[in-house]
Amino acid sequence: MIRLAEMSDIPSIQMVARVAWEHTYREIMRPKTRSMFLDEFYNYEALSKALVVRPGGVWVAAEDELVLGFVQVVPMLDGTGLEIARLYVLPNYQRQGLGKLLLSAALSSYPNTKWWALVERDDDKAVQFYRQQGFRKQRDLTLNLFGEELGFVEYSLSCEL
């Protein structure tokens, strides 16, 4: 079931993030960078703010009480649309359509919106996922995350539902 996240989901979202980040980025970014990013952007205060951002928000894929994945949407700072800021599914539940369901929930909540996603260039599964969902590459970027230079690809999608 896909639903809007609640404050009680924050510990589960943090768990999904830590497991997914280790699985996804262990060969892409340094352990220190991963740890610092998770501590900065997945702490309780940051996630509690993310739950109430509008337009935007956080949706979870849950089975009974277990959160299997989540998607976070935030407004673009320049006002050009909304960004899929985070979309992660536990490794054992990947490739079962949960990412697509999470993305669909976000997109359908804000129809007629220009969507953006910033994807780590070496995360082949994410690059393939966004392409399969109709996102188009806009540009390559190099960003410094906590002292580590990493390559990213910016994607966009014009959505009319």
Contacts in CASP RR format, 6 or more apart in sequence:
PFRMAT RR
TARGET T0000
AUTHOR 0000-0000-0000
METHOD contacts of the structure
MODEL  1
MIRLAEMSDIPSIQMVARVAWEHTYREIMRPKTRSMFLDEFYNYEALSKA
LVVRPGGVWVAAEDELVLGFVQVVPMLDGTGLEIARLYVLPNYQRQGLGK
LLLSAALSSYPNTKWWALVERDDDKAVQFYRQQGFRKQRDLTLNLFGEEL
GFVEYSLSCEL
1 61 0 8 1.000
1 62 0 8 1.000
1 63 0 8 1.000
2 59 0 8 1.000
2 60 0 8 1.000
2 61 0 8 1.000
2 62 0 8 1.000
2 101 0 8 1.000
2 102 0 8 1.000
2 104 0 8 1.000
2 105 0 8 1.000
3 59 0 8 1.000
3 60 0 8 1.000
3 62 0 8 1.000
4 57 0 8 1.000
4 58 0 8 1.000
4 59 0 8 1.000
4 60 0 8 1.000
5 13 0 8 1.000
5 51 0 8 1.000
5 57 0 8 1.000
5 58 0 8 1.000
5 59 0 8 1.000
5 60 0 8 1.000
5 70 0 8 1.000
6 51 0 8 1.000
7 48 0 8 1.000
7 51 0 8 1.000
9 58 0 8 1.000
9 60 0 8 1.000
9 62 0 8 1.000
9 67 0 8 1.000
9 70 0 8 1.000
10 44 0 8 1.000
10 47 0 8 1.000
10 48 0 8 1.000
10 51 0 8 1.000
12 60 0 8 1.000
12 66 0 8 1.000
12 67 0 8 1.000
13 42 0 8 1.000
13 47 0 8 1.000
13 58 0 8 1.000
13 60 0 8 1.000
13 67 0 8 1.000
13 69 0 8 1.000
13 70 0 8 1.000
14 42 0 8 1.000
14 44 0 8 1.000
14 47 0 8 1.000
15 67 0 8 1.000
16 67 0 8 1.000
16 68 0 8 1.000
16 69 0 8 1.000
16 70 0 8 1.000
16 88 0 8 1.000
16 89 0 8 1.000
16 90 0 8 1.000
17 38 0 8 1.000
17 42 0 8 1.000
17 70 0 8 1.000
17 86 0 8 1.000
17 88 0 8 1.000
18 38 0 8 1.000
18 42 0 8 1.000
19 90 0 8 1.000
19 91 0 8 1.000
20 69 0 8 1.000
20 88 0 8 1.000
20 89 0 8 1.000
20 90 0 8 1.000
20 91 0 8 1.000
21 34 0 8 1.000
21 37 0 8 1.000
21 38 0 8 1.000
21 88 0 8 1.000
22 34 0 8 1.000
23 91 0 8 1.000
24 88 0 8 1.000
24 123 0 8 1.000
24 125 0 8 1.000
24 126 0 8 1.000
25 34 0 8 1.000
25 120 0 8 1.000
25 123 0 8 1.000
26 34 0 8 1.000
27 122 0 8 1.000
28 120 0 8 1.000
28 122 0 8 1.000
28 123 0 8 1.000
28 150 0 8 1.000
29 120 0 8 1.000
29 145 0 8 1.000
29 148 0 8 1.000
29 150 0 8 1.000
30 148 0 8 1.000
32 146 0 8 1.000
33 145 0 8 1.000
33 146 0 8 1.000
33 147 0 8 1.000
33 148 0 8 1.000
33 150 0 8 1.000
36 145 0 8 1.000
36 146 0 8 1.000
37 145 0 8 1.000
37 146 0 8 1.000
40 46 0 8 1.000
47 58 0 8 1.000
50 57 0 8 1.000
50 58 0 8 1.000
50 72 0 8 1.000
50 74 0 8 1.000
51 57 0 8 1.000
51 58 0 8 1.000
53 73 0 8 1.000
53 74 0 8 1.000
53 75 0 8 1.000
55 73 0 8 1.000
55 75 0 8 1.000
55 82 0 8 1.000
55 110 0 8 1.000
56 72 0 8 1.000
56 73 0 8 1.000
56 74 0 8 1.000
56 75 0 8 1.000
56 82 0 8 1.000
56 106 0 8 1.000
56 109 0 8 1.000
56 110 0 8 1.000
57 72 0 8 1.000
57 73 0 8 1.000
57 74 0 8 1.000
58 70 0 8 1.000
58 71 0 8 1.000
58 72 0 8 1.000
58 73 0 8 1.000
59 70 0 8 1.000
59 71 0 8 1.000
59 102 0 8 1.000
59 105 0 8 1.000
59 106 0 8 1.000
60 67 0 8 1.000
60 68 0 8 1.000
60 69 0 8 1.000
60 70 0 8 1.000
60 102 0 8 1.000
61 67 0 8 1.000
61 68 0 8 1.000
61 69 0 8 1.000
61 70 0 8 1.000
61 89 0 8 1.000
61 93 0 8 1.000
61 98 0 8 1.000
61 99 0 8 1.000
61 101 0 8 1.000
61 102 0 8 1.000
62 68 0 8 1.000
68 89 0 8 1.000
68 90 0 8 1.000
68 93 0 8 1.000
68 98 0 8 1.000
69 88 0 8 1.000
69 89 0 8 1.000
69 90 0 8 1.000
69 93 0 8 1.000
69 98 0 8 1.000
69 99 0 8 1.000
69 102 0 8 1.000
70 86 0 8 1.000
70 87 0 8 1.000
70 88 0 8 1.000
70 102 0 8 1.000
71 84 0 8 1.000
71 86 0 8 1.000
71 87 0 8 1.000
71 99 0 8 1.000
71 102 0 8 1.000
71 103 0 8 1.000
71 105 0 8 1.000
71 106 0 8 1.000
72 84 0 8 1.000
72 85 0 8 1.000
72 86 0 8 1.000
72 87 0 8 1.000
73 82 0 8 1.000
73 83 0 8 1.000
73 84 0 8 1.000
73 85 0 8 1.000
73 106 0 8 1.000
73 109 0 8 1.000
73 110 0 8 1.000
74 82 0 8 1.000
74 83 0 8 1.000
74 85 0 8 1.000
75 81 0 8 1.000
75 82 0 8 1.000
75 83 0 8 1.000
76 82 0 8 1.000
76 83 0 8 1.000
76 116 0 8 1.000
80 114 0 8 1.000
80 116 0 8 1.000
81 113 0 8 1.000
81 114 0 8 1.000
81 115 0 8 1.000
81 116 0 8 1.000
82 106 0 8 1.000
82 110 0 8 1.000
82 113 0 8 1.000
82 114 0 8 1.000
82 115 0 8 1.000
82 116 0 8 1.000
83 115 0 8 1.000
83 116 0 8 1.000
83 117 0 8 1.000
83 118 0 8 1.000
84 103 0 8 1.000
84 106 0 8 1.000
84 115 0 8 1.000
84 116 0 8 1.000
84 117 0 8 1.000
87 99 0 8 1.000
87 102 0 8 1.000
87 103 0 8 1.000
87 117 0 8 1.000
87 126 0 8 1.000
89 98 0 8 1.000
89 99 0 8 1.000
89 102 0 8 1.000
94 125 0 8 1.000
99 129 0 8 1.000
100 133 0 8 1.000
103 133 0 8 1.000
107 113 0 8 1.000
107 115 0 8 1.000
107 157 0 8 1.000
107 159 0 8 1.000
107 161 0 8 1.000
108 161 0 8 1.000
110 159 0 8 1.000
111 159 0 8 1.000
111 160 0 8 1.000
111 161 0 8 1.000
112 159 0 8 1.000
112 160 0 8 1.000
112 161 0 8 1.000
113 159 0 8 1.000
114 156 0 8 1.000
114 157 0 8 1.000
114 158 0 8 1.000
114 159 0 8 1.000
115 135 0 8 1.000
115 156 0 8 1.000
115 157 0 8 1.000
115 158 0 8 1.000
115 159 0 8 1.000
116 154 0 8 1.000
116 155 0 8 1.000
116 156 0 8 1.000
116 157 0 8 1.000
117 130 0 8 1.000
117 135 0 8 1.000
117 154 0 8 1.000
117 155 0 8 1.000
117 156 0 8 1.000
117 157 0 8 1.000
118 141 0 8 1.000
118 152 0 8 1.000
118 153 0 8 1.000
118 154 0 8 1.000
118 155 0 8 1.000
119 126 0 8 1.000
119 127 0 8 1.000
119 130 0 8 1.000
119 152 0 8 1.000
119 153 0 8 1.000
119 154 0 8 1.000
119 155 0 8 1.000
120 126 0 8 1.000
120 150 0 8 1.000
120 151 0 8 1.000
120 152 0 8 1.000
121 127 0 8 1.000
121 140 0 8 1.000
121 150 0 8 1.000
121 151 0 8 1.000
121 152 0 8 1.000
121 153 0 8 1.000
122 151 0 8 1.000
127 153 0 8 1.000
130 155 0 8 1.000
131 137 0 8 1.000
131 155 0 8 1.000
133 157 0 8 1.000
134 157 0 8 1.000
135 155 0 8 1.000
135 156 0 8 1.000
135 157 0 8 1.000
136 155 0 8 1.000
136 156 0 8 1.000
136 157 0 8 1.000
137 153 0 8 1.000
137 154 0 8 1.000
137 155 0 8 1.000
138 154 0 8 1.000
138 155 0 8 1.000
138 156 0 8 1.000
139 153 0 8 1.000
139 154 0 8 1.000
140 151 0 8 1.000
140 152 0 8 1.000
140 153 0 8 1.000
140 154 0 8 1.000
141 151 0 8 1.000
141 152 0 8 1.000
141 153 0 8 1.000
141 154 0 8 1.000
142 149 0 8 1.000
142 150 0 8 1.000
142 151 0 8 1.000
142 152 0 8 1.000
143 149 0 8 1.000
143 150 0 8 1.000
143 151 0 8 1.000
143 152 0 8 1.000
144 150 0 8 1.000
END
